[in-house]
Amino acid sequence: MKIILTQHVKEQMEERGISEDEIINTIKYPENTRKIDELYYAQKKTAQGTIEVVYEKQSYIKVITVYPL
């Protein structure tokens, strides 16, 4: 499935030191996932700590934001 990163996410990645690979791995192999309304919240531990990726899922995945927990 295609994964689209918004400009906001790209800015957050740079600001927070989170890589695209970490985002993709969190979406594909989350340790915890929940859904609120139309948004998915996926969590995964990384070398820097746990991150949460917020995304919409349609015929593709649109990543809304990412942040450390």
Secondary structure in CASP SS format (residue, H / E / C, confidence):
PFRMAT SS
TARGET T0000
AUTHOR 0000-0000-0000
METHOD secondary structure of the structure
MODEL  1
M C 1.00
K C 1.00
I E 1.00
I E 1.00
L E 1.00
T C 1.00
Q H 1.00
H H 1.00
V H 1.00
K H 1.00
E H 1.00
Q H 1.00
M H 1.00
E H 1.00
E H 1.00
R H 1.00
G C 1.00
I C 1.00
S C 1.00
E H 1.00
D H 1.00
E H 1.00
I H 1.00
I H 1.00
N H 1.00
T H 1.00
I H 1.00
K H 1.00
Y C 1.00
P C 1.00
E C 1.00
N E 1.00
T E 1.00
R E 1.00
K E 1.00
I E 1.00
D C 1.00
E C 1.00
L E 1.00
Y E 1.00
Y E 1.00
A E 1.00
Q E 1.00
K E 1.00
K E 1.00
T E 1.00
A C 1.00
Q C 1.00
G E 1.00
T E 1.00
I E 1.00
E E 1.00
V E 1.00
V E 1.00
Y E 1.00
E E 1.00
K E 1.00
Q C 1.00
S C 1.00
Y C 1.00
I E 1.00
K E 1.00
V E 1.00
I E 1.00
T E 1.00
V E 1.00
Y E 1.00
P E 1.00
L C 1.00
END
